[in-house]
Structures are given as structure tokens and as C-alpha cells.
Amino acid sequence: MSTFKAPKGTYDLTPPDSAKYLAVREALSAPLKNSGYGYIETPGFEDVALFSRGVGESTDIVSKEMYTLTTKGGSELALRPEGTASVLRAALEANLHKLGNLPVKLWYSGSYYRYERPQKGRYRHFSQVGAEAIGAEDPALDAELIILADQAYRTLGLQNFRILLNSLGDKECRPVYRDALQEFLRELDLDDDTRRRIDLNPLRVLDDKRPEVQKQLVGAPVLRDYLCDACKAYHEEVRDLLTAAGVVYEDDEKLVRGLDYYTRTTFEFVHDGLGSQSAVGGGGRYDGLSEMIGGPALPSVGWALGVDRTVLALEAEGVELELPSSTSVFAVPLGEEARRVLFAKVTELRRVGVAADFAFGGRGLKGAMKSANRSGARFTVVAGERDLAEGVVQLKDMESGEQQAVALDALVAEVQQKLA
């Protein structure tokens, strides 16, 4: 065993479990690739100011959870705590919005970092698949993203998740609501930290999960009562489009999410089988974020879905993913000549797209057959000196146990036919 362990709050993905994570990533991104979203990749760290300006100084993410570092040249950098600000920065830098086709639709997959108190489903390093549609203010775009996430979860076989939906208003109606909420909150018995939040971003207080705070929030002014006509109409259209698509959602007037850049549509996917860390994904519209980070006005909407949380949700529902075996053919050579001949055949099989592996390390027949079993291969190819003298190999079907002699020259075609 190594002297070193993975840092606290992180995890290693190793086979065979890692195959499940890959399958989840694939399933979450598949509907996006099918809907005009192009792949984007950004650095694992960015300028600190990108997040403090974009995500918001008052958020827990920026005030408590960011991993920051100072480079030798004196630059202040942060490991990315979320994906949207980075993707928008990259899209602006590459002038994607000037190519004439708005919205710019992008998807990404990667690791994110937050200094949190580690617990099941909440790690300091976690993996997400995300999508952003940049540069168009259209309720159909908000609906599209929610529908695609719903489709991704259902493709995986998840059923017991719920979609929570809210509107946070826009720069016209939110300030009026903010004033009313601040007035209400200032009368409550809250700790100093929470009081500071009232001035910075009072909506954050609504998101406080502590029972003693939630109890006092009964009767707080509700954003829905303050929405302007334009926001109301916009939100109604999102809801109508979801209903028409057969997507079931719940209105949740307290839903604010943990980032300051959201406007209008906000949504969260929650799974009740996950205990306190019930959110498996979420997102919303962020119409002012581009200007916040120095770009032009580009109304946008997006989401991020947690890969690790989705895996936990699948486990909570007892859903077993059908994962293809990583090896179809396993070759077992007996003797030096057979090693040379079968290694060449394994290479040939791989070149025609058959997943093949080889008994390395020169073990005897018994040990090699154990490896063949563990590999999950459908067929095992065994050859010794006598077989080779006759120009054949023994092909064993690991499911039925049947074994047949196959001409060495016909092996590749025979295997391809059987696997087809």
C-alpha cells in the first residue's frame, strides 16, 4: 500500500466502478449532442475575479468554498468551483457570439472543486456534465434544457426525481421584491453572518437550510407576487412548454439556488433517496452574467448535472446499468511459439474493432483461465504446440462452455461472426 492517500473529501474512480461513471457521463451528454450543443473544455483554474464577480461575493461558494492560489508571478487564481462563468468567459474570448448563429449552444464535462465539509454526495472534488445556451432570451430555450435533462435521467432508468421550478424575476421587478424581503428579514432573530447576507443578497437567506431559520421565514414575502408582467408571461410560457412535452414539475417559490447570477427561470432536480444532499442537478437563466464579466449583453440559460450524485441516485433506486463487457476475447497461449502467434492474433482482432486481451506474465493454464473468467470475455482462445502444428486454435464460448477447434487463419472472421 502507498504511503499516500487521496486528499480528504476526494475520491478515486477505479474499475469496475469507473465504468458506471463513464456510462452516466455518456447518458447525460447524449441528448445535448443530439440537439445542436458543441463540446467545450476550459482550464481547471481561472482568475479569482471571474468567480467573485460572476458567481457573487455573497455566495458561500466565493466567500468560503473556493480553492485559491497565488502564482509565482503574483496572479490570483482559483480552482473552478462551477462551470458557467468559465464557459461564458471562453465563449466571449473566442468571439463565438459574433459568428452569427445565436444562441451559442455548448456542453462540457469535467471536475470542479469546493472546500466543503465532506459527506456522502458532497465532495471537495466532484464531476459534472453541463450545458449552456448563450445569447438568446427565449422561453423555449429554458424549456429545451429542462426537457433534455429530464430525458437524460430517464434514459438512465431514474424515476424518483422531481423537478422544482421558480422564477427569480429580472432587473425590473427583483429590486422591488428585494426591498420588501430585506424589510421582513431585518425583523427576525438571526446570527451576524446571516444579517450580513440581508444587505448583500437577501435571497440567499431563503436558501438557508437550518430549521431555526426556516421556521422564522414563514410568511416571508413571495417573489411570485412581485413579478412584472413580462416575467410572469415568460414563466407561464416555460411552464406551458414543459407541460406540453409531458414533463412533470413542481412550483417552488423558495427555490433560489446558490449562485448570484440567476434571473427569471431557475430549476433544480432533486432525488429523495439521497438524504440531505438531495439535488442531483440544477440551473437557470443568467441574463446579466455576460455584462458582469465585461462582455456585451448576452441573455443565457444553462444547467449542470452532478455525475457522482446521479450515480448515488441510481444506487438509491437499485437501478443496475447495462454495461458492455470491456473484453470480448481473451487469449491464453501455452508455450513460447503460442505466445508469439496469439499475441499477433490479439493485435489483429483489436485492429478490426474486437475488444481483446492477452494472458500476460507467462502463467500456466489454470491461472490464465482465471484471468479470462475475471475479464468477463465472451470467448477464450487457447493454443498449445500441438494445436499450432495442426494450424488450429481452441475457441471456447465462456457462456455455454462449448469448445471448438478453429483454423488459425479463420479465427478473426469466426469471432466477428459469433459476436455479431
Secondary structure in CASP SS format (residue, H / E / C, confidence):
PFRMAT SS
TARGET T0000
AUTHOR 0000-0000-0000
METHOD secondary structure of the structure
MODEL  1
M C 1.00
S C 1.00
T C 1.00
F C 1.00
K C 1.00
A C 1.00
P C 1.00
K C 1.00
G C 1.00
T C 1.00
Y C 1.00
D C 1.00
L C 1.00
T C 1.00
P C 1.00
P C 1.00
D H 1.00
S H 1.00
A H 1.00
K H 1.00
Y H 1.00
L H 1.00
A H 1.00
V H 1.00
R H 1.00
E H 1.00
A H 1.00
L H 1.00
S H 1.00
A H 1.00
P H 1.00
L H 1.00
K H 1.00
N C 1.00
S C 1.00
G C 1.00
Y C 1.00
G E 1.00
Y E 1.00
I C 1.00
E C 1.00
T C 1.00
P C 1.00
G C 1.00
F E 1.00
E E 1.00
D E 1.00
V H 1.00
A H 1.00
L H 1.00
F H 1.00
S H 1.00
R H 1.00
G H 1.00
V C 1.00
G C 1.00
E C 1.00
S C 1.00
T C 1.00
D H 1.00
I H 1.00
V H 1.00
S H 1.00
K H 1.00
E H 1.00
M C 1.00
Y C 1.00
T E 1.00
L E 1.00
T E 1.00
T C 1.00
K C 1.00
G C 1.00
G C 1.00
S C 1.00
E E 1.00
L E 1.00
A E 1.00
L E 1.00
R C 1.00
P C 1.00
E C 1.00
G C 1.00
T H 1.00
A H 1.00
S H 1.00
V H 1.00
L H 1.00
R H 1.00
A H 1.00
A H 1.00
L H 1.00
E H 1.00
A C 1.00
N C 1.00
L H 1.00
H H 1.00
K H 1.00
L C 1.00
G C 1.00
N C 1.00
L C 1.00
P C 1.00
V E 1.00
K E 1.00
L E 1.00
W E 1.00
Y E 1.00
S E 1.00
G E 1.00
S E 1.00
Y E 1.00
Y E 1.00
R C 1.00
Y C 1.00
E C 1.00
R C 1.00
P C 1.00
Q E 1.00
K C 1.00
G C 1.00
R E 1.00
Y C 1.00
R C 1.00
H E 1.00
F E 1.00
S E 1.00
Q E 1.00
V E 1.00
G E 1.00
A E 1.00
E E 1.00
A E 1.00
I E 1.00
G C 1.00
A C 1.00
E C 1.00
D C 1.00
P H 1.00
A H 1.00
L H 1.00
D H 1.00
A H 1.00
E H 1.00
L H 1.00
I H 1.00
I H 1.00
L H 1.00
A H 1.00
D H 1.00
Q H 1.00
A H 1.00
Y H 1.00
R H 1.00
T H 1.00
L H 1.00
G C 1.00
L C 1.00
Q C 1.00
N C 1.00
F E 1.00
R E 1.00
I E 1.00
L E 1.00
L E 1.00
N E 1.00
S E 1.00
L C 1.00
G C 1.00
D C 1.00
K C 1.00
E C 1.00
C C 1.00
R H 1.00
P H 1.00
V H 1.00
Y H 1.00
R H 1.00
D H 1.00
A H 1.00
L H 1.00
Q H 1.00
E H 1.00
F H 1.00
L H 1.00
R C 1.00
E C 1.00
L C 1.00
D C 1.00
L C 1.00
D C 1.00
D H 1.00
D H 1.00
T H 1.00
R H 1.00
R H 1.00
R H 1.00
I H 1.00
D H 1.00
L H 1.00
N C 1.00
P C 1.00
L H 1.00
R H 1.00
V H 1.00
L H 1.00
D C 1.00
D C 1.00
K C 1.00
R C 1.00
P H 1.00
E H 1.00
V H 1.00
Q H 1.00
K H 1.00
Q H 1.00
L C 1.00
V C 1.00
G C 1.00
A C 1.00
P C 1.00
V C 1.00
L H 1.00
R H 1.00
D H 1.00
Y H 1.00
L C 1.00
C C 1.00
D H 1.00
A H 1.00
C H 1.00
K H 1.00
A H 1.00
Y H 1.00
H H 1.00
E H 1.00
E H 1.00
V H 1.00
R H 1.00
D H 1.00
L H 1.00
L H 1.00
T H 1.00
A H 1.00
A C 1.00
G C 1.00
V C 1.00
V C 1.00
Y C 1.00
E E 1.00
D E 1.00
D C 1.00
E C 1.00
K C 1.00
L C 1.00
V C 1.00
R C 1.00
G C 1.00
L C 1.00
D C 1.00
Y C 1.00
Y C 1.00
T E 1.00
R E 1.00
T E 1.00
T E 1.00
F E 1.00
E E 1.00
F E 1.00
V E 1.00
H E 1.00
D H 1.00
G H 1.00
L H 1.00
G C 1.00
S C 1.00
Q C 1.00
S C 1.00
A E 1.00
V E 1.00
G E 1.00
G E 1.00
G E 1.00
G E 1.00
R E 1.00
Y C 1.00
D C 1.00
G C 1.00
L H 1.00
S H 1.00
E H 1.00
M H 1.00
I C 1.00
G C 1.00
G C 1.00
P C 1.00
A C 1.00
L C 1.00
P C 1.00
S E 1.00
V E 1.00
G E 1.00
W E 1.00
A E 1.00
L E 1.00
G E 1.00
V H 1.00
D H 1.00
R H 1.00
T H 1.00
V H 1.00
L H 1.00
A H 1.00
L H 1.00
E H 1.00
A H 1.00
E H 1.00
G C 1.00
V C 1.00
E C 1.00
L C 1.00
E C 1.00
L C 1.00
P C 1.00
S C 1.00
S C 1.00
T C 1.00
S C 1.00
V E 1.00
F E 1.00
A E 1.00
V E 1.00
P E 1.00
L C 1.00
G C 1.00
E H 1.00
E H 1.00
A H 1.00
R H 1.00
R H 1.00
V H 1.00
L H 1.00
F H 1.00
A H 1.00
K H 1.00
V H 1.00
T H 1.00
E H 1.00
L H 1.00
R H 1.00
R H 1.00
V C 1.00
G C 1.00
V C 1.00
A C 1.00
A E 1.00
D E 1.00
F E 1.00
A C 1.00
F C 1.00
G C 1.00
G C 1.00
R C 1.00
G C 1.00
L H 1.00
K H 1.00
G H 1.00
A H 1.00
M H 1.00
K H 1.00
S H 1.00
A H 1.00
N H 1.00
R H 1.00
S H 1.00
G C 1.00
A C 1.00
R C 1.00
F E 1.00
T E 1.00
V E 1.00
V E 1.00
A E 1.00
G C 1.00
E H 1.00
R H 1.00
D H 1.00
L H 1.00
A H 1.00
E C 1.00
G C 1.00
V E 1.00
V E 1.00
Q E 1.00
L E 1.00
K E 1.00
D E 1.00
M C 1.00
E C 1.00
S C 1.00
G C 1.00
E C 1.00
Q E 1.00
Q E 1.00
A E 1.00
V E 1.00
A E 1.00
L H 1.00
D H 1.00
A H 1.00
L H 1.00
V H 1.00
A H 1.00
E H 1.00
V H 1.00
Q H 1.00
Q H 1.00
K H 1.00
L H 1.00
A C 1.00
END
